[in-house]
């Protein structure tokens, strides 16, 4: 999925969905790291992708906590 699609999906999600997604991504990252240390991970870029998506989710959650961003689905005008 392209970065813009991922960002749109993250911004349209609720805080509860983002928290669940963050937990899933952290478990996925841990699994990738374990596979890397046991030489079972074929594509090491999976670690980087997971870390960056975790950062995206945390950034959106922090922006919402400070009030700098609201859920995109609520603020976008209907076309």
VEXKE-267542 format. One record per residue (C-alpha): residue number from 1; residue in one letter; x, y, z. Coordinates in Angstrom, 2 decimals, padded with zeros to 5 digits. Layout:
# VEXKE-267542
  nr rest       u       v       w
 NUM    a       X       Y       Z
...
END
This chain:
# VEXKE-267542
  nr rest       u       v       w
   1    x  000.00  000.00  000.00
   2    x  001.27  003.49 -000.79
   3    x  002.24  005.86  001.97
   4    x -000.68  008.22  001.22
   5    x -003.12  005.34  001.54
   6    x -001.64  004.32  004.86
   7    x -001.75  007.90  006.15
   8    x -005.35  008.34  005.04
   9    x -006.29  005.09  006.75
  10    x -004.50  006.09  009.96
  11    x -006.05  009.57  010.05
  12    x -009.57  008.21  009.49
  13    x -009.24  005.70  012.33
  14    x -010.49  006.35  015.84
  15    x -008.17  006.53  018.82
  16    x -009.18  003.06  019.97
  17    x -008.47  001.60  016.53
  18    x -005.09  003.33  016.49
  19    x -004.20  001.95  019.91
  20    x -005.09 -001.56  018.73
  21    x -003.09 -001.04  015.54
  22    x -000.12  000.19  017.56
  23    x -000.20 -002.93  019.73
  24    x -000.38 -005.17  016.68
  25    x  002.51 -003.34  015.01
  26    x  004.69 -003.57  018.11
  27    x  004.08 -007.33  018.31
  28    x  004.86 -007.61  014.61
  29    x  008.10 -005.67  015.07
  30    x  009.11 -007.92  017.96
  31    x  008.46 -010.98  015.81
  32    x  010.54 -009.55  012.97
  33    x  013.41 -008.81  015.34
  34    x  013.32 -012.31  016.76
  35    x  013.36 -013.79  013.27
  36    x  016.28 -011.56  012.32
  37    x  018.37 -012.70  015.28
  38    x  017.67 -016.35  014.47
  39    x  018.43 -015.76  010.75
  40    x  014.87 -016.63  009.69
  41    x  013.86 -013.21  008.35
  42    x  014.31 -013.09  004.59
  43    x  013.38 -009.43  004.05
  44    x  014.95 -007.15  006.67
  45    x  013.05 -004.14  005.27
  46    x  010.00 -005.41  007.16
  47    x  011.60 -004.11  010.35
  48    x  012.00 -000.63  008.89
  49    x  008.43 -000.57  007.54
  50    x  007.02 -001.65  010.91
  51    x  009.08  000.97  012.79
  52    x  007.96  003.74  010.46
  53    x  004.30  002.79  010.66
  54    x  004.57  002.71  014.46
  55    x  006.03  006.23  014.31
  56    x  003.18  007.39  012.06
  57    x  000.54  006.05  014.44
  58    x  002.25  007.55  017.49
  59    x  002.55  010.91  015.72
  60    x -001.16  011.01  014.92
  61    x -002.08  009.98  018.48
  62    x  000.18  012.69  019.93
  63    x -001.25  015.32  017.60
  64    x -004.77  014.36  018.63
  65    x -003.82  014.47  022.31
  66    x -002.53  018.03  021.97
  67    x -005.51  019.08  019.87
  68    x -003.53  019.83  016.73
  69    x -005.37  017.22  014.70
  70    x -008.83  015.72  014.71
  71    x -010.12  012.69  012.93
  72    x -010.08  013.39  009.17
  73    x -013.47  011.79  008.56
  74    x -015.10  014.31  010.91
  75    x -013.44  017.42  009.49
  76    x -013.54  016.60  005.77
  77    x -016.52  018.05  003.87
  78    x -018.86  015.61  002.18
  79    x -018.64  015.62 -001.59
END
